């Protein structure tokens, strides 16, 4: 152990299989807001918190869920590193057991108990097995057991008291699992060596035939080989024997402490699953739910976005007169800083609404069923149901979506998921969708068609990701696949406190991380639009050359802003590459908007406001009017349904986010894969935009 409780900070680790309530207990103990999840691997990183007992600090660690002490995915490797004291020594393990799935919990317990450290058991979900004999369970396990209903704060104080007592007087279990005599004799022989580790590691070396580290002596290795050969000669298969013995012990414990009758809650869960996991009805229900989610985002977020835009406009109006004497600082603060912050904050309603629905679906236990349904759809392309959570997370932001792929044990499927996750329509694409749908679809076809279009745009990324993954897995990532195993949690009402906490955490994370990048990119784009400064006389001369009719519809102030844009570095670059985008229906103004959005797509609406003569304002209604009335040099309308759709398709498929590229590089540890993702998505976006425009260019 790291220390005695009376001297320094004590360290405890919450251990258990996925979905047993570790994170809920963590929150109850520490007052934290660790994410609650019904899917293996939700806690990808180590979460730490602390609380005080009689003036002493207890550091609590919530590690990723795992089914055994054999890591096959990155999140399980994180858990093992903590359990084995790889970071800092642990003083006490709190094994969290689900009363509704006792045998699987006991299997893990049998392995952790062999590590030779103090253990207590926190028993959750006791309403599923109300007649479970807790005293008999404690007797068989050899450690104290305390029932906990953390979200109701029941048993939390008792758990804290038990932790304190056990830290003062540690209880180390001594289990007899029932291994054959030959195994016990072999372990005793190996344990006599000075270099011998704990009994669990010895058993791994003996039965699982894992090789010991290089520093282990030749004498020990020779003895280990003899013991293995002895077991093989007795027809005792090590790997099978280890699992069979542990499961037999777990079954005997469950039979002793738990009645055999079926819980009504389990029966009800089975009945609901027959519908929600049905290969036809289940998919229809899932599709309907996703449509309702995105329809709600479109409907509910709009007034909140308008309110944020109004507030940022008021702030801009208040600051603008104060800086009128310094044009450069004025434009930097008003257009760059305030415009950049406003460009971040306007996405908050969408982020929070999306994560509200995700948290509710997750809290009820539905998302695990959705992963099972998606496994059927994704299996043929080389992915599996584990890819569902990373892909779903990418609908809010590709950065956490890419990072969430860590839970996937199959390295090839994980890489394929990372490479296609940015195709999901993240929340930063929503402003473009809402803007163009509002101008060219909602105004003509109504709200229902507008909502359907928004749903289709979000579905487009998934529809493209599946064949891309198929190509990747049949080519550069070709190889054998691991089976997909998933345990369904029981259905329950979501915990609204956790839902609100998740929404708040996501909002905070988005503003503090993505917000800083977006702000920096906005300032850079502002500089590219601001420099080099053209003189007013040059703009006035060009304005004087306009016809009287053109001067009547274009004020000198607006013309000067547009002239400055054309002469800026970004404007010149946009004009240079505009011919390449003409087949997609884009002129130099639309092309410049696309170019400005490549570092971070969130800034595109602000860039379009300047490009289309809105000056400092970013009022969405004025911008919609400007887009609807903009014309080409020959007087024909600049935009129609064709290039509005092609622009949305381009934004849907293009990787216009350098932060995502950097995240892919960090997760894959390869710049090659990061820029491969950027390159193939840009090519796809370009080709699909051209095809879309050519198909719809004739539609009025």
C-alpha positions in Angstrom: 0.0 0.0 0.0 1.1 3.6 -0.6 0.6 4.8 3.0 -1.4 4.4 6.1 -4.6 6.3 6.3 -3.6 8.2 9.3 -0.5 9.8 7.7 -1.2 10.9 4.2 -3.8 11.0 1.4 -5.3 7.5 0.8 -6.0 6.3 -2.7 -8.9 4.1 -3.5 -9.9 2.7 -6.9 -13.5 2.0 -8.0 -13.3 -1.3 -10.0 -16.0 -3.2 -11.9 -17.4 -4.2 -15.2 -19.1 -1.6 -17.4 -22.5 -0.3 -16.4 -22.4 -1.4 -12.7 -22.6 2.2 -11.4 -19.0 3.1 -10.7 -19.3 6.6 -12.0 -22.5 7.2 -10.0 -20.8 6.1 -6.8 -17.8 8.3 -7.8 -20.1 11.3 -8.1 -21.8 10.5 -4.8 -18.5 10.2 -3.0 -16.7 13.2 -4.5 -19.5 15.4 -5.5 -18.1 15.2 -9.1 -19.8 15.0 -12.4 -18.0 12.1 -14.1 -19.9 11.0 -17.2 -22.5 8.2 -16.5 -22.7 5.7 -19.3 -24.5 2.5 -20.3 -21.8 1.5 -22.9 -18.5 -0.2 -22.2 -15.7 2.3 -22.3 -17.6 5.5 -21.5 -14.9 6.3 -18.9 -12.0 6.2 -21.3 -9.6 8.3 -19.2 -9.0 8.0 -15.5 -11.3 10.2 -13.5 -10.1 11.5 -10.1 -11.8 13.2 -7.3 -11.4 13.5 -3.5 -13.3 13.9 -0.3 -12.4 14.4 3.3 -13.0 12.2 6.3 -12.1 13.6 9.7 -9.6 16.0 8.2 -8.0 13.3 6.0 -8.1 13.3 2.3 -9.3 10.2 0.3 -8.5 10.3 -3.4 -11.0 8.4 -5.4 -10.2 7.0 -8.9 -12.9 5.9 -11.3 -11.2 3.6 -13.8 -12.7 2.3 -17.1 -14.9 -0.7 -16.8 -13.5 -4.1 -17.6 -14.8 -7.7 -17.5 -11.4 -9.3 -16.6 -7.8 -8.5 -15.9 -6.9 -9.2 -19.5 -6.9 -5.9 -21.6 -8.0 -6.0 -25.2 -8.8 -2.3 -25.7 -7.1 0.9 -24.7 -9.6 1.7 -22.0 -9.1 -1.7 -20.3 -5.3 -1.1 -20.5 -5.9 2.1 -18.6 -7.8 0.2 -15.9 -5.1 -2.5 -15.6 -2.4 0.2 -15.3 -4.2 1.7 -12.3 -5.0 -1.7 -10.6 -1.4 -2.9 -10.8 -0.1 0.4 -9.3 1.5 1.5 -12.6 0.8 5.2 -11.8 0.6 5.3 -8.0 0.1 2.5 -5.5 -3.5 1.8 -4.5 -4.5 1.5 -0.8 -8.0 0.0 -1.3 -10.1 -1.5 -4.1 -13.8 -0.8 -4.0 -15.3 -3.5 -6.2 -18.6 -2.4 -7.5 -21.0 -5.3 -8.2 -24.3 -5.4 -10.0 -26.8 -7.6 -8.1 -28.5 -8.3 -11.5 -25.4 -9.8 -13.1 -23.6 -11.4 -10.2 -21.6 -14.1 -11.9 -19.8 -11.8 -14.3 -19.0 -9.5 -11.4 -17.7 -12.4 -9.4 -15.4 -13.5 -12.2 -13.6 -10.1 -12.1 -13.6 -10.2 -8.3 -11.8 -13.5 -8.3 -9.0 -12.0 -10.3 -8.7 -8.7 -8.4 -8.7 -10.6 -5.1 -5.5 -12.3 -6.1 -3.6 -9.0 -6.4 -3.1 -9.1 -2.6 -4.6 -5.7 -1.6 -7.5 -4.7 0.7 -11.0 -5.0 -0.9 -14.5 -4.0 0.0 -17.6 -4.5 -2.2 -20.3 -1.9 -3.0 -23.4 -3.7 -4.2 -25.6 -1.8 -6.7 -29.0 -2.4 -8.4 -30.3 -4.4 -5.4 -33.8 -3.7 -6.6 -33.3 -6.3 -9.3 -32.4 -9.0 -6.7 -34.1 -7.8 -3.4 -33.8 -11.2 -1.8 -30.0 -11.5 -2.3 -28.3 -12.7 0.9 -25.7 -10.0 1.6 -24.3 -11.6 4.7 -23.7 -14.9 2.9 -22.1 -13.0 0.0 -19.7 -11.2 2.4 -18.9 -14.5 4.0 -18.0 -16.2 0.7 -16.0 -13.2 -0.6 -14.2 -12.7 2.7 -14.6 -9.0 2.6 -17.3 -6.5 3.8 -20.3 -5.8 1.5 -22.4 -2.6 1.6 -25.5 -2.0 -0.6 -25.5 1.4 -2.3 -28.1 3.2 -4.3 -25.9 6.2 -5.2 -28.3 8.3 -7.2 -30.7 8.3 -4.2 -27.8 8.8 -1.8 -28.7 5.6 0.0 -25.8 3.7 1.5 -23.2 6.4 0.5 -22.5 7.4 4.1 -22.2 3.7 5.1 -19.8 3.2 2.2 -17.6 6.1 3.3 -17.6 4.7 6.9 -16.6 1.3 5.6 -13.8 2.8 3.5 -12.5 4.6 6.5 -12.6 1.5 8.7 -10.9 -0.7 6.1 -8.2 1.8 5.5 -7.5 1.8 9.2 -7.7 -2.1 9.4 -7.2 -3.5 5.9 -9.0 -6.7 4.9 -7.2 -8.8 2.3 -9.3 -11.7 0.9 -8.0 -15.2 0.8 -10.1 -17.1 -1.8 -10.2 -20.8 -2.5 -11.4 -21.0 -6.1 -11.2 -24.8 -6.4 -8.3 -25.2 -8.8 -6.9 -28.8 -9.2 -4.2 -30.0 -6.8 -1.6 -29.9 -9.5 -2.2 -26.2 -10.1 -1.9 -25.4 -6.4 1.3 -27.4 -6.1 2.8 -25.6 -9.1 1.9 -22.2 -7.8 3.4 -23.0 -4.4 6.6 -24.0 -6.0 6.8 -20.9 -8.1 5.9 -18.6 -5.1 9.0 -19.8 -3.3 11.2 -17.8 -5.7 12.2 -14.3 -4.5 11.2 -12.8 -7.8 7.7 -14.3 -7.6 4.9 -11.6 -8.1 1.3 -11.8 -6.7 -0.7 -15.0 -7.1 -2.8 -13.6 -10.0 0.3 -12.8 -12.1 1.8 -16.2 -11.3 -1.5 -17.9 -12.4 -1.4 -15.8 -15.7 2.2 -17.0 -16.4 1.3 -20.6 -15.5 -2.2 -21.1 -17.0 -2.4 -18.3 -19.7 1.2 -19.0 -20.8 2.1 -15.3 -20.7 5.8 -14.7 -20.6 7.4 -13.1 -17.6 9.5 -9.9 -17.9 13.1 -10.1 -19.1 14.6 -9.5 -15.6 13.1 -12.8 -14.3 15.9 -15.4 -13.6 16.6 -18.4 -15.8 15.9 -20.7 -12.8 12.4 -19.3 -12.5 11.8 -19.7 -16.2 13.0 -23.3 -16.1 10.6 -24.1 -13.2 7.8 -22.4 -15.0 8.3 -24.5 -18.1 8.4 -27.7 -16.0 5.1 -26.8 -14.3 3.5 -26.0 -17.7 4.6 -29.3 -19.1 3.3 -31.1 -16.0 -0.1 -29.6 -16.5 -0.1 -30.4 -20.2 0.9 -34.0 -19.4 -2.2 -34.3 -17.1 -4.4 -33.0 -20.0 -5.1 -29.7 -18.1 -5.5 -26.9 -20.7 -4.3 -23.8 -18.8 -6.5 -21.1 -20.5 -9.7 -23.2 -20.4 -9.0 -24.4 -16.9 -8.6 -20.9 -15.6 -11.9 -19.6 -17.0 -13.8 -22.8 -16.2 -12.7 -22.8 -12.5 -13.5 -19.1 -12.0 -16.9 -19.4 -13.6 -17.7 -22.5 -11.6 -16.7 -20.7 -8.4 -18.8 -17.7 -9.4 -21.8 -19.9 -10.1 -21.5 -21.6 -6.7 -21.4 -18.2 -4.9 -24.4 -16.9 -6.9 -26.4 -20.1 -6.2 -25.8 -19.8 -2.5 -26.6 -16.1 -2.1 -29.2 -15.4 -4.8 -32.7 -17.0 -5.2 -33.3 -18.5 -8.6 -36.7 -16.9 -9.5 -36.7 -14.4 -12.3 -36.9 -10.7 -11.4 -40.0 -8.9 -12.8 -37.7 -6.1 -13.9 -35.6 -8.6 -16.0 -38.8 -10.1 -17.5 -40.0 -6.6 -18.5 -36.6 -5.8 -20.0 -36.8 -9.0 -22.1 -40.2 -8.0 -23.4 -39.1 -4.5 -24.4 -35.9 -5.9 -26.0 -38.0 -8.1 -28.3 -39.3 -4.9 -29.9 -36.4 -2.5 -29.7 -33.8 -5.0 -30.9 -36.0 -6.5 -33.7 -34.2 -6.4 -37.0 -37.2 -4.5 -38.6 -39.1 -2.7 -35.9 -36.0 -1.9 -34.0 -34.4 -0.2 -36.9 -37.6 1.7 -37.7 -37.9 2.9 -34.1 -34.2 3.9 -34.1 -34.6 5.9 -37.3 -37.7 7.6 -36.0 -35.9 8.6 -32.8 -33.0 10.0 -34.6 -35.3 12.0 -36.9 -37.1 13.4 -33.8 -33.8 14.4 -32.3 -32.6 16.4 -35.3 -36.0 17.9 -35.9 -36.0 19.0 -32.3 -32.5 20.5 -32.7 -33.7 22.5 -35.7 -36.9 23.7 -34.0 -35.6 24.3 -30.5 -32.2 25.8 -31.1 -33.2 28.5 -33.6 -34.8 31.0 -31.0 -31.9 30.4 -28.6 -29.4 31.0 -31.4 -31.3 34.2 -32.3 -31.1 35.4 -28.7 -27.3 34.8 -28.6 -26.9 36.6 -31.9 -28.9 39.6 -30.6 -26.8 39.7 -27.4 -23.5 39.6 -29.3 -24.8 42.3 -31.6 -25.7 44.5 -28.7 -22.2 43.9 -27.2 -20.7 44.8 -30.5 -22.8 48.0 -30.8 -21.8 49.0 -27.2 -18.0 48.4 -27.8 -17.9 49.9 -31.3 -18.1 53.6 -30.4 -15.5 53.2 -27.7 -12.9 52.2 -30.2 -14.0 54.4 -33.1 -10.7 56.4 -32.9 -8.5 53.4 -33.6 -9.8 51.6 -36.7 -7.4 48.7 -36.5 -8.1 47.9 -32.9 -11.8 48.5 -33.5 -12.0 46.0 -36.4 -9.8 43.5 -34.4 -12.0 43.6 -31.3 -15.4 44.0 -33.0 -14.9 41.7 -36.0 -12.2 39.4 -34.7 -12.6 38.9 -31.0 -16.4 39.6 -30.4 -17.3 38.0 -33.7 -15.1 35.0 -32.9 -16.6 34.5 -29.4 -20.1 35.0 -30.8 -19.4 32.4 -33.4 -18.6 29.9 -30.7 -21.5 30.8 -28.3 -24.1 30.6 -31.1 -23.5 26.8 -31.2 -24.1 26.2 -27.5 -27.9 25.6 -27.9 -27.3 22.9 -30.5 -24.6 21.3 -28.4 -26.7 21.2 -25.3 -29.9 20.0 -27.0 -28.0 17.2 -28.8 -26.3 16.1 -25.6 -29.6 16.3 -23.7 -31.1 13.7 -26.0 -27.9 11.6 -26.0 -27.8 11.6 -22.2 -31.5 10.7 -21.9 -31.2 7.8 -24.4 -28.0 6.7 -22.7 -29.5 7.0 -19.2 -32.5 4.8 -20.1 -30.2 2.0 -21.4 -31.3 2.5 -25.0 -28.0 3.4 -26.6 -26.6 -0.1 -25.9 -29.5 -1.5 -27.9 -28.8 1.0 -30.7 -25.2 -0.2 -30.8 -26.5 -3.7 -31.2 -28.8 -2.6 -34.1 -25.9 -0.7 -35.7 -23.7 -3.8 -35.5 -25.9 -5.4 -38.0 -25.6 -2.5 -40.4 -21.9 -1.8 -39.9 -20.7 -5.4 -39.8 -20.5 -5.8 -43.6 -18.2 -2.8 -44.0 -15.7 -4.0 -41.4 -16.9 -1.9 -38.4 -19.0 -3.2 -35.5 -21.4 -1.9 -32.9 -18.6 -0.4 -30.8 -18.2 2.2 -33.6 -21.7 3.5 -32.9 -20.7 5.6 -29.8 -17.7 7.3 -31.5 -19.8 8.0 -34.6 -22.8 9.3 -32.5 -20.4 11.5 -30.5 -19.1 13.0 -33.7 -22.5 14.4 -34.5 -21.8 16.9 -31.7 -18.1 17.3 -32.3 -15.6 15.1 -34.2 -12.9 15.6 -31.6 -14.5 13.6 -28.7 -15.9 11.2 -31.4 -12.4 10.4 -32.6 -11.1 10.1 -29.0 -14.0 7.8 -28.1 -12.7 5.2 -30.6 -10.2 4.2 -27.9 -12.8 1.7 -26.5 -12.5 -0.4 -29.7 -10.2 -3.5 -29.1 -9.8 -4.2 -32.8 -7.0 -1.9 -34.0 -8.1 -2.0 -37.7 -11.7 -1.3 -36.9 -10.6 1.5 -34.5 -8.5 3.1 -37.2 -11.3 2.8 -39.8 -13.7 4.4 -37.3 -11.3 7.3 -36.6 -10.9 7.9 -40.3 -14.7 8.1 -41.0 -15.9 9.7 -37.8 -15.3 13.3 -39.1 -17.8 12.5 -41.9 -20.6 12.8 -39.3 -22.2 16.2 -39.4 -20.9 17.9 -36.3 -22.7 20.8 -34.6 -20.3 23.3 -36.4 -22.0 22.4 -39.7 -25.4 23.3 -38.4 -25.2 27.0 -38.9 -24.6 26.5 -42.6 -27.4 24.0 -42.8 -29.8 26.3 -40.9 -28.8 29.3 -42.9 -29.2 27.8 -46.4 -32.2 25.6 -45.5 -34.0 28.7 -44.2 -33.4 30.7 -47.3 -33.9 28.2 -50.1 -36.0 25.4 -48.6 -38.1 26.5 -45.6 -39.3 29.6 -47.3 -40.6 27.6 -50.2 -41.5 24.2 -48.9 -42.3 24.7 -45.2 -40.8 23.6 -41.9 -41.5 19.9 -42.3 -39.5 19.7 -45.4 -36.8 21.9 -43.8 -36.5 19.5 -40.9 -36.4 16.5 -43.2 -33.6 18.1 -45.2 -31.7 18.7 -42.0 -32.1 15.0 -41.1 -30.9 14.0 -44.6 -27.9 16.2 -44.3 -26.9 14.5 -41.1 -27.7 11.1 -42.6 -25.4 11.8 -45.6 -22.2 11.6 -43.6 -23.1 8.1 -42.3 -24.3 7.0 -45.8 -20.9 8.0 -47.2 -18.9 6.7 -44.1 -20.1 3.1 -44.5 -18.8 2.5 -48.1 -15.6 4.4 -47.2 -15.1 2.0 -44.3 -15.8 -0.9 -46.6 -13.1 0.3 -49.0 -10.6 0.8 -46.2 -11.2 -2.6 -44.7 -10.9 -4.3 -48.1 -7.7 -2.5 -48.9 -5.1 -0.9 -46.6 -6.8 -2.2 -43.4 -7.5 -5.7 -44.5 -7.2 -8.3 -41.8 -9.1 -10.6 -39.4 -11.8 -9.1 -37.1 -12.5 -9.5 -33.5 -16.1 -10.5 -32.5 -18.4 -7.9 -31.1 -19.7 -8.6 -27.6 -22.0 -6.3 -25.7 -24.0 -6.6 -22.5 -27.4 -4.9 -22.3 -28.1 -2.8 -19.2 -31.5 -2.9 -17.7 -34.0 -0.1 -18.6 -34.4 2.7 -16.1 -35.5 6.3 -16.0 -32.6 8.7 -16.7 -31.1 10.5 -13.8 -31.9 14.1 -14.6 -29.1 15.4 -12.4 -26.6 13.5 -14.5 -28.3 14.7 -17.7 -27.9 18.3 -16.7 -24.4 17.7 -15.5 -23.5 16.1 -18.9 -25.0 19.1 -20.8 -23.0 21.5 -18.6 -19.8 19.6 -19.0 -20.1 19.4 -22.7 -20.9 23.1 -23.0 -17.9 24.0 -20.8 -15.6 21.7 -22.7 -16.7 23.1 -26.1 -16.3 26.7 -25.1 -12.9 26.3 -23.3 -11.3 24.0 -25.8 -12.8 24.4 -29.3 -13.6 28.0 -28.4 -10.0 29.0 -28.1 -9.1 27.4 -31.4 -12.1 29.0 -33.1 -11.2 32.4 -31.7 -7.7 32.1 -32.9 -8.8 31.0 -36.4 -11.3 33.8 -36.5 -8.6 36.4 -35.8 -6.4 34.9 -38.5 -9.2 35.0 -41.0 -10.0 38.6 -40.0 -6.4 39.5 -40.7 -6.5 37.8 -44.0 -9.6 39.8 -44.9 -8.3 43.1 -43.5 -4.8 43.2 -45.0 -3.5 44.7 -47.2 -5.7 47.8 -46.6 -6.9 49.5 -49.8 -7.2 53.2 -49.8 -10.6 55.0 -49.8 -9.6 56.9 -52.9 -9.1 53.6 -54.8 -12.5 52.3 -53.7 -14.1 55.7 -54.5 -12.6 55.6 -58.0 -13.9 52.1 -58.6 -17.3 53.1 -57.2 -17.5 56.1 -59.6 -17.0 53.7 -62.5 -20.2 51.8 -61.6 -23.4 52.6 -63.5 -26.0 54.8 -61.9 -28.3 51.7 -61.5 -25.6 49.8 -59.7 -24.9 52.8 -57.4 -28.5 53.0 -56.5 -28.5 49.4 -55.1 -25.0 49.5 -53.6 -24.0 52.2 -51.1 -20.5 53.6 -51.1 -19.9 52.1 -47.6 -21.0 48.6 -48.7 -18.9 48.9 -51.9 -15.8 49.9 -49.9 -16.2 46.8 -47.7 -16.6 44.6 -50.8 -13.7 46.3 -52.5 -11.5 45.7 -49.4 -12.5 42.1 -49.5 -11.5 41.7 -53.1 -8.1 43.2 -52.5 -7.4 41.4 -49.3 -5.1 38.3 -49.2 -8.0 36.0 -48.7 -10.1 37.7 -51.4 -7.3 37.4 -53.9 -6.7 33.7 -53.1 -10.5 33.1 -53.4 -10.6 34.7 -56.9 -7.6 32.6 -57.9 -9.1 29.3 -57.0 -12.7 30.2 -57.9 -12.6 28.6 -61.5 -12.0 25.2 -59.9 -15.3 25.5 -58.0 -17.5 26.9 -60.9 -18.7 23.3 -61.7 -20.2 23.2 -58.2 -22.1 26.5 -58.8 -19.8 28.7 -56.6 -18.5 32.1 -57.6 -15.5 33.8 -56.1 -17.5 35.0 -53.0 -18.8 31.5 -52.2 -15.4 30.0 -52.9 -13.7 32.5 -50.6 -16.2 31.6 -47.9 -15.2 27.9 -48.3 -11.5 28.8 -48.2 -12.0 30.9 -45.0 -13.7 27.9 -43.3 -10.9 25.4 -43.9 -9.1 26.0 -40.6 -12.4 25.9 -38.7 -15.8 25.6 -40.3 -17.4 27.5 -37.5 -16.3 30.9 -38.9 -18.0 30.5 -42.2 -21.2 32.5 -41.3 -19.1 35.4 -40.1 -17.0 35.3 -43.2 -20.1 35.2 -45.4 -21.4 38.2 -43.5 -18.4 40.3 -44.6 -18.2 38.9 -48.0 -21.8 39.6 -48.8 -21.7 43.2 -47.6 -23.0 42.9 -44.1 -19.9 44.7 -42.8 -19.6 44.2 -39.0 -23.1 42.8 -38.6 -23.8 39.1 -38.5 -27.5 39.3 -38.2 -28.8 36.1 -39.7 -31.9 37.7 -41.1 -29.9 40.3 -43.0 -27.5 37.7 -44.3 -30.4 35.5 -45.5 -31.8 38.5 -47.4 -28.3 39.2 -48.9 -27.9 35.6 -50.1 -31.4 35.4 -51.5 -30.9 38.7 -53.5 -27.2 38.4 -54.5 -26.6 38.3 -58.3 -23.9 37.4 -60.7 -22.3 40.0 -63.0 -24.9 39.2 -65.7 -27.7 40.0 -63.3 -28.9 36.4 -62.7 -29.4 35.2 -59.1 -26.2 34.0 -57.6 -27.8 31.2 -55.5 -30.6 28.7 -56.1 -31.6 25.3 -54.7 -28.8 23.7 -56.7 -25.7 25.5 -55.3 -27.4 25.8 -51.9 -27.6 22.0 -51.7 -24.1 21.6 -53.2 -22.6 24.0 -50.6 -24.3 22.0 -47.8 -23.0 18.8 -49.3 -19.5 20.2 -49.5 -19.7 21.2 -45.8 -21.2 17.9 -44.9 -18.2 15.9 -46.3 -15.2 18.2 -46.1 -12.8 18.0 -43.1 -12.7 21.8 -42.4 -11.3 21.5 -38.9 -7.6 21.6 -38.2 -8.2 20.6 -34.6 -9.8 17.4 -35.8 -6.8 16.7 -38.0 -4.5 17.2 -35.0 -6.7 14.9 -32.9 -6.5 12.2 -35.5 -2.7 12.5 -35.6 -2.6 12.3 -31.8 -4.9 9.2 -31.6 -3.3 7.3 -34.5 0.2 8.6 -33.6 0.6 9.2 -37.4 0.6 12.4 -39.4 0.0 10.2 -42.5 -3.4 9.0 -41.4 -4.4 12.6 -40.3 -3.7 14.1 -43.6 -5.1 11.1 -45.4 -8.4 11.8 -43.7 -8.2 15.5 -44.6 -7.3 14.7 -48.2 -9.9 12.0 -49.0 -12.7 14.0 -47.4 -11.8 17.1 -49.4 -11.9 15.2 -52.6 -15.2 13.5 -51.7 -16.7 16.9 -50.8 -15.6 18.4 -54.1 -16.9 15.6 -56.3 -20.2 15.3 -54.4 -20.8 19.0 -54.5 -20.3 19.1 -58.3 -22.6 16.1 -58.8 -25.3 17.7 -56.5 -25.2 21.0 -58.4 -25.4 19.4 -61.8 -28.4 17.4 -60.7 -30.4 20.3 -59.1 -29.2 23.4 -61.0 -32.3 23.5 -63.1 -34.7 23.5 -60.1 -36.1 27.0 -59.4 
